[in-house]
């Protein structure tokens, strides 16, 4: 019974990574499009921060999808 609860928790974490990655990806695209050449809260140019969010978001989404597939194929969730 404990393994089933742990598997569900891992699946929820994988799904959360997928969602956060998607939001970050589209947020990066919006930053790149709307804040070009402007300072974003003292962090730097909107294009640079948008590129960072885009790359990090894509990586998180890919990791989330891979983890979801792994947990489903192994029978955790």
C-alpha positions as CSV (number, residue, x, y, z in Angstrom):
1,X,0.0,0.0,0.0
2,X,2.9,2.4,0.8
3,X,4.4,1.9,-2.7
4,X,1.1,2.9,-4.4
5,X,0.9,6.2,-2.4
6,X,4.6,6.9,-3.2
7,X,3.9,6.2,-6.9
8,X,1.0,8.6,-6.9
9,X,3.1,11.3,-5.2
10,X,5.9,10.9,-7.8
11,X,3.3,11.1,-10.6
12,X,1.9,14.3,-9.1
13,X,5.5,15.8,-9.0
14,X,6.1,14.8,-12.6
15,X,2.8,16.4,-13.7
16,X,3.7,19.5,-11.7
17,X,7.0,19.7,-13.5
18,X,5.3,19.5,-16.8
19,X,2.8,22.3,-16.0
20,X,5.5,24.6,-14.5
21,X,7.6,24.0,-17.6
22,X,4.8,24.9,-19.9
23,X,4.0,28.1,-18.0
24,X,7.7,29.0,-18.0
25,X,8.0,28.3,-21.7
26,X,5.1,30.6,-22.7
27,X,6.1,33.2,-20.1
28,X,9.6,33.3,-21.8
29,X,8.0,33.7,-25.2
30,X,5.9,36.6,-23.9
31,X,8.9,38.2,-22.2
32,X,10.9,37.9,-25.4
33,X,8.1,39.5,-27.4
34,X,6.9,42.3,-25.1
35,X,9.9,43.3,-23.1
36,X,12.6,43.5,-25.8
37,X,15.2,46.1,-24.8
38,X,13.6,46.8,-21.4
39,X,14.9,46.0,-17.9
40,X,12.9,43.2,-16.2
41,X,12.9,43.9,-12.4
42,X,16.7,44.6,-12.4
43,X,17.5,41.1,-13.7
44,X,18.5,42.2,-17.2
45,X,17.1,42.6,-20.7
46,X,13.7,41.0,-21.4
47,X,15.1,39.0,-24.3
48,X,17.8,37.4,-22.2
49,X,15.5,36.6,-19.3
50,X,12.8,35.3,-21.8
51,X,15.4,33.0,-23.4
52,X,16.3,31.7,-20.0
53,X,12.7,31.0,-19.1
54,X,12.1,29.4,-22.5
55,X,15.1,27.0,-22.3
56,X,14.4,26.1,-18.6
57,X,10.7,25.6,-19.3
58,X,11.4,23.3,-22.2
59,X,13.8,21.3,-20.1
60,X,11.3,21.0,-17.3
61,X,8.5,20.0,-19.6
62,X,10.6,17.3,-21.2
63,X,11.7,15.9,-17.8
64,X,8.1,15.9,-16.7
65,X,6.9,14.0,-19.7
66,X,9.7,11.5,-19.4
67,X,9.0,10.9,-15.7
68,X,5.2,10.5,-16.4
69,X,5.9,7.9,-19.1
70,X,8.4,6.1,-16.8
71,X,6.0,5.9,-13.9
72,X,3.1,4.8,-16.1
73,X,5.2,2.1,-17.8
74,X,6.6,0.8,-14.5
75,X,3.1,0.7,-12.9
76,X,3.6,3.3,-10.2
77,X,0.6,5.4,-11.2
